[in-house]
Amino acid sequence: AGRIAAELDARLIVVASKSGVTAIARSKRRGSVPTVGVSDVPVTLRQMALYWGVTPLAVECTDTNRLLEHVCEWGLRNGRLQRGDRILLVAGTGFGAGGHNMALVHEV
Protein backbone atom coordinates (compact mmCIF):
# COMPACT_ATOMS: atom_id res chain seq x y z
CA ALA A 1 0.00 0.00 0.00
CA GLY A 2 2.84 2.37 0.81
CA ARG A 3 4.47 1.94 -2.57
CA ILE A 4 1.16 2.40 -4.40
CA ALA A 5 0.38 5.52 -2.37
CA ALA A 6 3.81 7.00 -3.07
CA GLU A 7 3.53 6.31 -6.81
CA LEU A 8 0.07 7.92 -6.90
CA ASP A 9 1.26 10.85 -4.77
CA ALA A 10 -1.50 10.03 -2.26
CA ARG A 11 -1.78 12.30 0.75
CA LEU A 12 -3.17 9.62 3.11
CA ILE A 13 -3.54 5.87 3.36
CA VAL A 14 -6.85 4.94 4.96
CA VAL A 15 -6.93 1.48 6.51
CA ALA A 16 -10.42 0.15 7.31
CA SER A 17 -10.24 -2.62 9.88
CA LYS A 18 -12.52 -4.34 12.38
CA SER A 19 -9.67 -6.15 14.14
CA GLY A 20 -6.75 -3.78 13.57
CA VAL A 21 -4.65 -6.42 11.79
CA THR A 22 -4.43 -4.40 8.57
CA ALA A 23 -3.49 -1.26 10.54
CA ILE A 24 -0.68 -2.97 12.45
CA ALA A 25 0.67 -4.44 9.20
CA ARG A 26 0.76 -0.90 7.77
CA SER A 27 2.41 0.39 10.96
CA LYS A 28 5.24 -2.13 10.66
CA ARG A 29 6.11 -0.77 7.19
CA ARG A 30 6.77 2.76 8.55
CA GLY A 31 6.21 4.45 5.22
CA SER A 32 6.34 8.14 4.39
CA VAL A 33 2.61 8.49 3.64
CA PRO A 34 0.53 9.10 6.81
CA THR A 35 -1.97 6.38 7.76
CA VAL A 36 -5.47 6.78 9.19
CA GLY A 37 -6.99 3.66 10.73
CA VAL A 38 -10.79 3.64 10.64
CA SER A 39 -13.03 1.30 12.59
CA ASP A 40 -16.33 1.16 14.43
CA VAL A 41 -14.90 -1.09 17.16
CA PRO A 42 -13.77 0.91 20.25
CA VAL A 43 -11.18 -1.68 21.34
CA THR A 44 -9.61 -1.64 17.87
CA LEU A 45 -9.45 2.17 17.87
CA ARG A 46 -7.68 2.15 21.25
CA GLN A 47 -5.17 -0.40 19.94
CA MET A 48 -4.59 1.67 16.79
CA ALA A 49 -3.68 4.64 18.99
CA LEU A 50 -0.60 2.64 20.04
CA TYR A 51 0.51 1.72 16.51
CA TRP A 52 3.41 3.73 15.09
CA GLY A 53 2.25 6.20 12.45
CA VAL A 54 -1.45 5.30 12.60
CA THR A 55 -4.08 7.91 13.52
CA PRO A 56 -7.30 6.20 14.67
CA LEU A 57 -10.64 7.56 13.44
CA ALA A 58 -14.05 6.28 14.56
CA VAL A 59 -16.37 5.61 11.62
CA GLU A 60 -19.86 4.17 12.13
CA CYS A 61 -20.56 3.21 8.52
CA THR A 62 -19.71 0.09 6.55
CA ASP A 63 -20.58 1.53 3.14
CA THR A 64 -17.38 2.42 1.26
CA ASN A 65 -18.73 5.66 -0.23
CA ARG A 66 -19.95 6.96 3.13
CA LEU A 67 -16.66 5.96 4.73
CA LEU A 68 -14.71 7.93 2.12
CA GLU A 69 -17.02 10.91 2.58
CA HIS A 70 -16.48 10.81 6.36
CA VAL A 71 -12.69 10.56 6.02
CA CYS A 72 -12.57 13.39 3.47
CA GLU A 73 -14.66 15.66 5.70
CA TRP A 74 -12.40 14.85 8.67
CA GLY A 75 -9.25 15.45 6.61
CA LEU A 76 -10.46 18.78 5.22
CA ARG A 77 -11.63 19.94 8.65
CA ASN A 78 -8.32 19.04 10.31
CA GLY A 79 -6.00 20.32 7.58
CA ARG A 80 -4.81 16.83 6.62
CA LEU A 81 -6.37 17.04 3.14
CA GLN A 82 -7.05 19.65 0.48
CA ARG A 83 -9.34 19.52 -2.53
CA GLY A 84 -7.66 17.53 -5.30
CA ASP A 85 -5.60 15.35 -2.90
CA ARG A 86 -5.68 11.60 -3.37
CA ILE A 87 -6.24 9.03 -0.67
CA LEU A 88 -5.72 5.29 -0.86
CA LEU A 89 -8.33 3.18 0.95
CA VAL A 90 -7.24 -0.32 1.95
CA ALA A 91 -9.86 -2.67 3.38
CA GLY A 92 -9.59 -6.32 4.27
CA THR A 93 -12.02 -9.21 4.24
CA GLY A 94 -15.22 -8.57 6.14
CA PHE A 95 -15.32 -4.79 5.79
CA GLY A 96 -18.20 -3.36 3.80
CA ALA A 97 -20.56 -5.13 1.46
CA GLY A 98 -19.09 -8.18 -0.22
CA GLY A 99 -16.17 -8.63 2.15
CA HIS A 100 -13.37 -8.53 -0.43
CA ASN A 101 -9.79 -7.35 -0.09
CA MET A 102 -9.42 -4.07 -1.92
CA ALA A 103 -7.36 -0.98 -2.57
CA LEU A 104 -9.25 2.04 -3.87
CA VAL A 105 -7.91 5.45 -4.93
CA HIS A 106 -10.16 8.43 -4.24
CA GLU A 107 -9.68 12.10 -5.12
CA VAL A 108 -10.94 14.59 -2.54
SULQUI-V458830 format. One record per residue. N is the residue number from 0. SS is DSSP state (A for helix, B for strand, O for the rest). PHI is phi in degrees with one decimal (none if undefined). D_LAST is the distance of its C-alpha to the last C-alpha in whole Angstrom. Layout:
n: [N/N]
ss: [SS/SS]
phi: [PHI/PHI]
d_last: [D_LAST/D_LAST]
This chain:
n: [0/1/2/3/4/5/6/7/8/9/10/11/12/13/14/15/16/17/18/19/20/21/22/23/24/25/26/27/28/29/30/31/32/33/34/35/36/37/38/39/40/41/42/43/44/45/46/47/48/49/50/51/52/53/54/55/56/57/58/59/60/61/62/63/64/65/66/67/68/69/70/71/72/73/74/75/76/77/78/79/80/81/82/83/84/85/86/87/88/89/90/91/92/93/94/95/96/97/98/99/100/101/102/103/104/105/106/107]
ss: [O/A/A/A/A/A/A/O/O/O/O/B/B/B/B/B/O/O/O/O/A/A/A/A/A/A/A/A/A/O/O/O/O/B/B/B/B/B/B/O/O/A/A/A/A/A/A/A/O/O/O/O/O/B/B/B/B/B/O/O/O/O/O/A/A/A/A/A/A/A/A/A/A/A/A/A/A/O/O/O/O/O/O/O/O/B/B/B/B/B/B/O/O/O/O/O/O/O/O/O/O/B/B/B/B/B/B/O]
phi: [none/-62.0/-66.4/-61.8/-61.3/-65.8/-65.8/-89.2/57.0/-72.8/-85.3/-142.9/-107.4/-107.7/-109.4/-93.9/-152.1/-81.0/-99.1/93.7/-62.4/-65.2/-66.6/-69.7/-63.1/-66.2/-61.3/-65.8/-77.6/47.6/-78.7/-86.2/-89.7/-59.8/-117.9/-114.7/-97.9/-110.1/-161.1/-111.2/-106.2/-55.5/-62.1/-63.3/-62.8/-64.3/-64.6/-60.9/-62.8/-94.1/-79.5/-62.3/75.9/-112.7/-100.0/-76.4/-141.7/-75.2/-134.1/-90.8/-105.8/-110.6/-79.9/-59.2/-64.4/-68.5/-62.0/-61.5/-61.0/-62.8/-64.5/-63.1/-60.6/-60.4/-63.4/-66.9/-65.5/-100.1/73.9/-85.7/-133.8/-129.8/-56.5/94.3/-67.4/-108.1/-126.8/-111.2/-95.6/-120.5/-134.0/-96.7/-56.7/95.9/-98.0/76.4/-69.5/98.3/61.9/-105.5/-74.0/-154.6/-131.6/-131.8/-98.3/-132.4/-99.8/-70.0]
d_last: [18/19/20/17/15/17/17/14/13/10/10/11/13/13/16/17/21/24/27/25/26/23/22/25/25/22/24/27/25/24/21/20/16/16/16/15/18/17/20/22/25/27/29/26/24/27/28/24/25/28/26/25/22/20/19/19/17/19/18/20/19/19/17/14/12/13/13/9/9/11/10/6/9/11/9/9/12/14/13/11/8/7/5/5/5/6/8/11/12/16/18/22/25/25/22/20/22/24/24/23/22/19/16/13/10/6/4/0]
